[in-house]
Amino acid sequence: MTLHTPAAPPPIDVTPDSHAPPEPPGTAGPRFRAPAAQDLTASLVVFLIAVPFSLGIALATGAPLTAGLVAAAAGGITAGLLGGSPLQVSGPSAALTVITAGLIARYGWQATCGITIAAGLLQLLLGSLRVARSALAVSPAVVHGMLAGVGLTIAIAQLHVVLGGAPQSSALANLSALPAQLAGPHLPALAVGLLAVALLYGWPRLQLLPGRAGLLGSLLGRVPAALVAVAAGTALAIVGDFELARVELPSWSEHGLATVPHGSLPGLLGAVGTVTVVASVESLLCAVAVDRLSGGAGDLNRELRGQGFANLVAGALGGLPVAGGAVRSSANVQAGARSRWAAVLHGTWVLLAAVALTGGLRRIPLAALAALVMVVGIQMVSFAHIRRVHRHREFTVYLATVVGVVVLGVPLGVVAGAATATLLALYRLTRAHVDVARTTDGSFEVRTHGPLTFVSVPRLTRALTSIPAGAPVTVCHDGAFLDHAAYEALHSWRAGHIARGGRVALLTNHQQEEVLDPDGTVRLGSTPGPHRCRAWTPWVGHHCIDQQDDPHGRLLDGVRGFQEHTAPLVRPELARLAREGQTPSQLFLTCADSRLVTSMITSSGPGDLFTVRNVGNLVPAPHEPGAADDSVAAAVQYAVEVLEVRSITICGHSGCGAMQALLDGVHERPGRPTPLARWLRNGRGSLARLARVPAEFTDRPVADRVEQLCITNVVQQLDQLMANPAVERRVQAGELRLVGMYFDFATAQTYVLDQDTGRFGAVAASREIASAA
């Protein structure tokens, strides 16, 4: 699961904006809309994922398998109705698997249900106290480390089931027993497990196949891999008539409900607190990720209260603890869910399946479910998270949490990770860099980076005493914290150095272009010019123009800035491109508007995009009388046939002057046409399309007729692009993809065209949330 601790939010602009997407349904107050058709489709997709996943989690915890179905139904319906993140889907949590298994072993199943009820009540209290956002203060390294540790514990335990054995009581015991289990596996169970694992990893890759196989794969890929894997494993066991352990669903008349747990009060309080913290943190961080994925803005305190009600209901009905899950939630968003009704309907389908399909569920071999949970556990160890944590120099925290969870269990493992994070933060808080450099004129420059505290005094004085007596010195502090001990040390040295004939200047350097490195050091740029206008900053087009600076001078200033700061960083990559030539994978055709910076909105660099720009992002039709233009067709042909790009994007934008000119009829005015008028004739097809089938957005109304033409023009130019024989040939062969895109300046929001519906959907800030529950 990709879980982020968000940075401080930007200031909220309360100015009415017609471009802003509408508030997602259900994010404020108990307001419910009728379910849309997309909600029904999404609920069925999530249901097909939830049933095998819920059974697998119940198997891994040692709870009755019906408890997983109860939790899925209770989480989907209750948290779906009452939660603050409308598109999040709740149910049994993989992160709680190890905790729940330990509680069942210690207190028994029905007492564990009582602990779940208490945890739900505590979540309700915390949600009422409006402390939900404080959960986001947990170090991401600790969260990812906890998930990875739980994932490893689950994977090792379920490997025993795949091999035909039974898991031990702890991860260390499972590891020690694994060699003997590998030496004598149960072959039918292993065959079923390997088939399930192969399908879980291979099924999503069908859509990556080339040509027509890829089209078939994309259709098959809509069926959840979890369902395919469990169904195939079940079919193999039935066809092969294997003697295997299968799902044991007790009759509902024998289903156990919650009882009051007995034991020491500190132990019970610790159990309730652990379930509450893990379930709450996972749900809230997942809610943040889901809201980013869907472009919504949820209410975290309401989400916490909704999770509390869900755990209250699940525990009372004999279900597993409930939390928001990334697997179900991301599938819900990707399936096109529009409101909270998708989660509610998914829970309803699970409830119906638990009552009506018990006979079919009893045919599922445990090895298939164990393989599913084992793969989920492996996916909880995310290498992307490890790279990110390592880049921010928190791998020590991550590793301490993983080892702690595997060896000591989840509560103590999280404590170990949090303690490591605290010590690391204290170390960084007290660490400062002191750099001494001799300049060309014989003077010395001392630069400090980071807080100067009493801990840094020895390092500071050692650096200062290395400067020869009488030398001119400039001490530049970066503006970070300076405590009394460091202040006294600095000024005492200054007094002594001046007494020995030296000169000392003490400066505080505080610039707006400071860059904070992951290790906390601050890299300072060069001293800004008199008007403080720098290249690639928001005020280039405003303050500098107000001061009537020379535009050519500003351009050269930007070039100098590039040579000084950026060129040393990109020179190796540009040298490689100079040797090897360009091999871009995409052609990006967009407008010449100066506000549209292609590399910025696509996060691309040298060699990534083959870019074509013209007025109105037009693609002239080859047989348009009086308007044909070969320059665009030549660029397209070169990109498709020589560079062999794999996608072509046509990107329009808001407030396009060319589209306004088309609406004003500039291309039809009497008299000799200007070059601009002749060029705009290439947009007549867009005007005609606007009258027939104007394009729309999926999540907001079109602002005005100009914007309507801007997005309709993108769709029309894609059609005209297909008139190019080279493009048509490669598209039909499945080797080239055409993409329609629209960028709204007012909201800095990018929209992508769904060519099946002709509507533009917003691109979310986080494309995916984790592959772990």
Buried (B, 14 or more C-beta within 10 A) or exposed (E): BBBBBEEEEEEEEEEEEEBBBEEBBBBEEEEBEEBBEBBEBBBBBBBBBBBBBBBBBBBBBBBBBBBBBBBBBBBBBBBBBBBBBBBBBBBBBBBBBBBBBBBBBEBBBBBBBBBBBBBBBBBBBBBEEEBBEEBBEBBBBBBBBBBBBBBBBBBBBBBBBBBBBEBBEBBEEBEEBBEEBEEEBBEBBBBBBBBBBEBBBEBBEBBEBEEEEBEEBEEEBEBBBBBBBBBBBBBBBEEEEBEBBBBEBEEEEEBBEBBEBEEEEEEBEEBBBBBBBBBBBBBBBBBBBBBBBBBBBBBBBBBBBBBBBBBBBBBBBBBBBBBBBBBBBBBBBEBBBBBBBBBBBBBBBBBEBBEEEBEEBEEBBBBBBBBBBBBBBBBBBBEEBBEBBBEBBBBBBBBBBBBBBBBBBBBEBBBBBBBBBEEBBEEBBBBBBBEBEEEEEEBBBBBBBBBBBEBBBEBBBEBBEEBEEEBBBBBBBBBBEBBEBBEEBBEEBBEBBEEEEBEBEEEEBEBEBEEEEEEBBBEBBEEEEEEBBBBEBEBBEEBBEEEEBEEEEBEEBBEEBEEEBEEEEEEEEEEEBEEEEEEBEBBBBBBEBEEBEBEEBBEBEEBBBBBBBBBBBBBBBEEBEEBBBEEBBEBBBBBBEEBEBBEBBBBBBBBBEBBBBBBEEBBEEEEEBEEEBBBBBBBBBBBEBBEEEBBBBBBBEBBEEBBBBBBBBBBBBBBBBBBBEBBBEBBEEBBBBBBBBBBBEBBEBBBBBEEEEBBBBBBBEBEBBBBBB
